[in-house]
Amino acid sequence: MKQRALPGPVDYVQIPELAARGLARLQQFFAVLDARLAGREFIATDRFSIADLTAVVTVDFARVLRVKPGDDHPHLQRWRAAMALRPAMSL
C-alpha cells in the first residue's frame, strides 16, 4: 500500500503521518466497539443486523494492515468469534 495511498490508476505515495493517524483511529474504533459489546451479543439490537455485518467487514479488513483486536478487546474478540460461527460467514 506504500505507493497506493489513494485508489485509482495513478500511484500516490503514502503520507506517513496520515497512515499513523489512520492506525490510531482504528485502535480507537476497536476500543469503542469493545466497550459497546460488553454484555451484549450484537452491536445495535438484540439480533444480528447490518451494524454487525459492517463491523465484521471493518475488523476483517484491518487484517490487511496487520492490525487485529488484541487482549485489551475481550468483548470484541468474543463477538468476532461468534460472528465466525454464523452460517453465512463460512461461504
C-alpha positions in Angstrom: 0.0 0.0 0.0 3.1 2.3 0.2 2.6 3.5 -3.3 -1.2 3.0 -3.3 -2.3 5.7 -0.8 -5.4 6.5 -3.0 -7.5 4.3 -5.2 -7.4 4.7 -9.0 -5.0 4.2 -11.9 -2.3 6.6 -10.6 0.0 5.7 -7.8 0.3 8.2 -4.9 2.9 8.0 -2.2 1.5 7.4 1.3 1.9 10.2 3.8 3.3 8.6 7.0 1.5 11.0 9.3 -1.8 10.2 7.7 -1.1 6.5 7.9 -0.2 6.8 11.6 -3.4 8.8 12.2 -5.5 6.1 10.5 -4.0 3.4 12.7 -4.7 5.4 15.8 -8.3 5.9 14.6 -8.6 2.1 14.0 -7.4 1.4 17.6 -10.0 3.9 18.9 -12.7 2.1 16.8 -11.7 -1.2 18.4 -11.9 0.3 21.9 -15.3 1.9 21.3 -16.6 -1.3 19.7 -15.2 -3.4 22.6 -17.0 -1.2 25.1 -20.2 -1.3 23.1 -20.1 -5.1 23.1 -19.6 -5.5 26.8 -22.6 -7.5 28.0 -24.1 -7.6 24.5 -24.3 -10.3 21.8 -24.8 -7.9 19.0 -23.9 -4.2 18.3 -27.1 -2.4 17.6 -30.1 -4.5 18.7 -30.8 -7.9 20.3 -30.2 -9.7 17.0 -27.8 -9.7 14.1 -28.1 -6.5 12.0 -26.3 -4.5 9.3 -24.3 -2.9 12.1 -22.7 -6.3 12.9 -22.1 -7.1 9.2 -20.5 -3.8 8.6 -18.3 -4.1 11.7 -17.2 -7.6 10.7 -16.0 -6.3 7.3 -14.2 -3.5 9.0 -12.5 -5.7 11.6 -11.5 -8.2 8.9 -10.2 -5.6 6.5 -7.9 -4.3 9.3 -6.0 -7.6 9.0 -4.7 -6.3 5.6 -2.9 -3.7 7.7 -1.8 -6.4 10.1 -4.0 -5.0 12.9 -6.4 -7.1 14.8 -8.2 -6.8 18.1 -5.8 -7.5 21.0 -6.1 -8.8 24.5 -7.4 -5.4 25.6 -10.5 -6.0 23.4 -12.0 -9.2 25.0 -15.6 -8.3 24.1 -14.7 -7.6 20.5 -12.8 -10.9 20.3 -15.7 -12.8 21.7 -18.1 -11.1 19.3 -15.9 -11.8 16.3 -15.5 -15.4 17.2 -19.3 -15.7 17.5 -19.7 -14.0 14.1 -17.4 -16.6 12.5 -19.8 -19.3 13.6 -22.7 -17.8 11.6 -23.6 -19.9 8.5 -23.1 -17.0 6.0 -19.5 -16.5 7.3 -18.5 -19.9 6.1 -19.4 -19.5 2.4 
